[in-house]
Amino acid sequence: MSIAFRGLGLVSCLGPDLDAAVAAVAAGRMPEPAWRRIDGVERPYRAIARAGDDAWTRNLDLSRAAAEQALAGLSWSERAETAVFVGSSSYTVNAIEQAWPAYGPAAGSFGGMAEVLRRELGLVGPALGLSSACTSGLSALAAAQQALSLGRLRRVLVLGLEFENRLSLAGFAALGLLSTTACRPLDPARDGLVLGEAAAALLVEAAEDGTGERLLSLVQRTDSHSATGLNPDGAPVAQAIGQALAAAGLPAEALDLVKLQAAGSPANDVIEARALSRVFAAPPRLLSLKPWLGHCLGASGPAELALLLGCWRAGFTPGTGCELDRDPELGLELPAGNAPAIPRHALFQILGFGGSLACAVLASGRPE
């Protein structure tokens, strides 16, 4: 069963709402990163330019801001039929770092944050919190898709939330995974991830017709090769792509765009390239949104989906926004500039820490 994207919302380093983010991408305005000193080393970070009285208040303000964008135009009776599913890899750990237990149990549980937001937004449906590392936001979307397909819910507000915290920054730095320069996906000079924060919202319903942007399929798998990394041969990623295509009823040749994970990891970018070589004789246009948003961990799926769909609604397909050199080992290119064409079908994938994989097939609703 396909589902339709009714509303979109985004608060990110690109601005306070989705319109500002789309305008920045359309104009090629790549924001300067913030910098964070970790273990004596300065590292770039994609921060939201919005202060708060404290971490908990800031978390709620940013979450509400993204949610209200997606809920715009929804009547109060429709809100009474709307559930909220939240995906995040860190939830409110920043509030815990700052002043636990001042904010109570809600600051320390997945479901607690979802329940607080349900009340704050005046929604009446169930609240659910999920965490599966970097695929958390897409796990929430997959749960929404299943609930809608079973007829259990009328609509679901899917939120992907990731807020700056010391645990994530220090943890990824300790693993040697963070860049000291910039996000350069698929580039031979890539030296690691640039983390970021975002609050993103997707209001989804069962698709009643073939118009508008739709999620045709969403497949989740686990690559159990190791506790932290993916299988170097790329086979599990390729299998997930194949399953997503089969569930959507499409051959690989029907795809006009592949939105990659491509976060600038020296190892994982190679694995993703190997996976593509197993699926495509020649891949279609490729895209990474990590240079724009940073790697927003559990919020990556909804944040990048909102930005991509927002650009489609504005009449263009985004590029990476930065000039990248071709790595001969990978043989792939990421166009820097935007394209006026809107793809009919796109593959959208997020590859997570610990081997969590999520591959989705999207339809833009563009006619033949």
N, C-alpha and C positions, 0 to 999 in steps of 0.2 A: 504494500500500500504506500503510495506517495503522499507526502505531506507538503503543505504550502506555507511559505513564509509570509505571514500577514504584516508583521511589524518588525522593525530593526532598531537597535540602539547601540551606541558605542561611546564610551569615554576613554580616552587614551592619550598618549603623548602627542597625538595629532590634533587634539582639541577637545572641547567640552561636550561635543555631540558628533553624531555621524555626519551631518552636513559639513561641519568644519573639517573632519577627516577626509571626506571625499574631495572637498575643495582643495585641500593641501596636496592630495595625490594628483588631482587634475592639473594643478599648477606646477607640479614637480618641486614642491617646497618641503624638502627633507629637513626636519628639525634637528638642531644640534643636540647631541645626547647630554644627559646629566653625567656626572662622574662620581663614582663611589670608591673610597679607599678601603681595600680589603687586604688584610695581612701586609700592609705597607705598600700595596700596588694599586695604582689608579686604574679603574676599569669603567668603560662606558655603560650607561644604563638608560633605558627608555622610561622615564618617569612621567606621571601625570602632573601637570602644573596646577595643582590645587592643594592648598593647605587645609588643615582641619584642626579643631580644638584638641583632638586626641585621635589615636588610631581607630578606635571603635566608631567614633562619630564620623570620621572621614570615610571609613569603609561603607557605612550606611548611606552617607550622602552620595557617594559615587555610584553605589549600587542602585539607589533610587533614581538617580539621574539617567542612567542607562535604561532602566526598566520603564520609566515614564515615556521615554522616546518610543519604545516599542508598543506601549499600551495606548498611545495617543489615538483618540477617536473611538476607543472602546467604551461602550455604555456601561453604566453601573450594573445593569442586569447581566451583561456579558462578563464583567469582572467576577460576578457571582458564579460563573461557570468556568473559571480559569484556575488551573493549578500552577504552581511554581516549582521547577526543578533546577537545582543549583549544582554546578560542577566547579571544583577548585582543587588545586593540589595543596594549598596552604591555608585556605579559609581565613580565619582571623588570628593566625599565629602572631601577627604584628601587635595586636592588642594584648595578647598573652605576654609577649616579650615586654610590653610597655608597663602593664599594670595589673596582671592577673592577681587576685580574682575580682578586681573591681567591677568587671562587666558581667559577672555571673555565668551560669552554665552555658548560655547561648554562645559565648565567645570561645567555648572549648569543644564544640561539637558540630559535625557536618549538618545534621538535621536542625540544630538550633538556629543557625544562621538563616536557613530556608524558612523556618517558621516565623522568625522575626520579620523577614521581608514580606512574607505572606500577609501578616497583619499590617505592616507599614503601607503596603500597596492597596489594601482593601480587597484582596482576593479571598475567595471562599473555598476554592478547591484544595486538594491535598498539597503538602509541601514535602519535598524530598531533597536530600543532599547526597552527592556522590563524589568520590575521589578515586581516580585511577591515573595518577601522575599527569603527564602532559595531555592525555586524552580525556581528562575529566569532563570538560565542557561537552565533548562529543558523546561521552557516556550518558550525560544528562539528556542530550538530544535523542540518543538511541532509546532511552527509557520513555521519552515523550512519544516517539514514533510508535513504540509498541503499545503504549496505553491508548493512543488515538486509533490504532488499527484494530484494537479489541473493542472499540466503542465505549471504553470506560470513561473517557473525558471528552469534552468538546474542544478545548484548546489548552495549550500549555505555554507558559512563559519560561523559556530556558535561559538561564543566566550563567555566564562564565565569568568568574571573579578571581582576580589575582592581584594582591596588593603587596607593595614593597615590604620586605621583612629581612632581618639579619640572617635567619636560618637558611633561606634559599640562597642568598648571595654567598654566604660563607661556605655552605655545603658544595655548591657547584665550583667555587674557587678552589676548595680543597681537593676536588677531583681533577683539577687541571683543565676544566672544560670552558672557562670564560676567556673571551678575547680581551686583549689589552689595547686594541686599536679600533675596530669597527666590524660590523656584521658583513661578511663577504661570502655569501653562499656560492658554492661550486667554483670558486676562484682558487687558483693555485696558491695564493697568499693567505687564504683563510686560516685563522688561528683560534677559532672558538666561538662560543655563543655570546650574544649581547642580550641580557635579560631585560624584561620590561613588565609593566603592570597595566591592567586594563579591566574595565567592567563592561561587559557586552550582554546584549539581550536579543533574543529571537522569539517572537510570538508565532507559534505554529498551530496549524489546524489541519484536519483532513482535507486533501485536495479534492475539490468538487469537479474540476475540469482541467484542461491542459494549458490553461493560461497562467502567466506569472511564474515566478521562480519556485521550483519544487525540489524537494529531496526525493530522489527516486530509490535510493538504497543507501544503507549504512551498515558496514560490516566491521566488527571488532574481533581481533584475534590477539593472542599472546605469543610472542617469540620468546621461547624459554631457553635460548642459547646460553645466556648468562644473566646474572642478577642485575647488571647495569646496561649491557650493550646488546646490539642486534647481531643476528647471524651474518658473518661477513659476506656470505654468498648472495644475500638479498632474497633468498627463496621464500621465506615467510611473508615478506612484504609483497612480493609478486603474487603469492597465493591469495593474499587479502584483496589485492586489486582485482584479480580474476574473479573472486567471489562477489565483489561489489558489482562488477560488470554483469555477471550472470544474473544476480538478483535484480538488476535494472533492465535486463533483457537487451543488452547492447553489446556489440563487438568493440574491441579496442579501437578499431578504425573510426567509430562514431564519435570519439572524443575530439574536441577542438582545443582543449586546454587541460593542462595538469597543474594544479596548485600543489606544489611540493612542500614537504617539511623544510628542507634546505635551510638549516639554521646557521650554516657556516662551520659545522663540526668537521674537522679533518677526516675523521673516520666515518661518521654516519652519512655524510654527503656521498662518499664512495659507495656505501651500501645501497643508498637510494638509487644511485645511477645504475648499479648492477641489477636492481629490481626492475627498473624501467626497461633495461635491455632484454629482460626475460619476457616482457609483455608486448613491447612495441618494436616493429621493424624500424620505424622512424617515429620518434615521439612528436606529438603536436607542440604548439606553443607552450612554454613552461613559465611558471611564475613562483616566486617566493615573496611573501609579504613580511618576512622577518626584518629586512632592512628598515621598513616603515614603522613597525610596531614593536620591534624587539621580540624576543622569545617570551611570551606571556604565560608559559607553563600551562596550568590547568585551564586558563581562559583562552588559550590560543585558538581552539576550534571556533567558538562563538565569535571571538573578536575578528578573526580573519574572515569568517563567513559574512559577518555584518559588513565589513569593509568591502569585500568582493561584490556582494549583492548590491550594496549601496552604489558602487561604481557602475555596475551594470544598469541600475535604474537611472543613473546620470548619463548613460549612453556610451560608456567606454570600458575597456578592460585594462586594468592597471599593469604597469611594468614594475620592475624592482626599484626604480628611482635612483639607481647608482650604476655607474659604468663598472663592469666586471670583466676580468680577463678569462679566456677560455682555458680550462684545465685539460690538457691533452689526455690525461688518464681517464677523465670522465666523458669527454666528448659531448658535453651538453652546454647550452647557452641559455642565459636568462636575459631577455631583452630589457633594457633600462627604461625605454619609453613606453607610454600608453599606446593602446591600439583602439581605433574607432569601432572595430568589429566586436559584436557580442557573440560568444560561442553558444551553440545550441546545447551542447552537453560538455560537462567538465568533470574531471576527477579531482577530488579534494581530499588530501590525506594529512594526518597528524601522526607522527611516530613518537612514542613516549619513552621516558626513562623506565627501565625495568622490563622493556620488551612489549609494552602495550601499543597496539596498532589500531588505527581507525581509518577506514577508507570509505568515502562517500561518493556517490554519483549525483550530480546536480543537473537539472534542466532549467534553462533560462526562460523558457516560454516563448522564445523567438520563433516566428513561423518559418516554415521550410523556405 
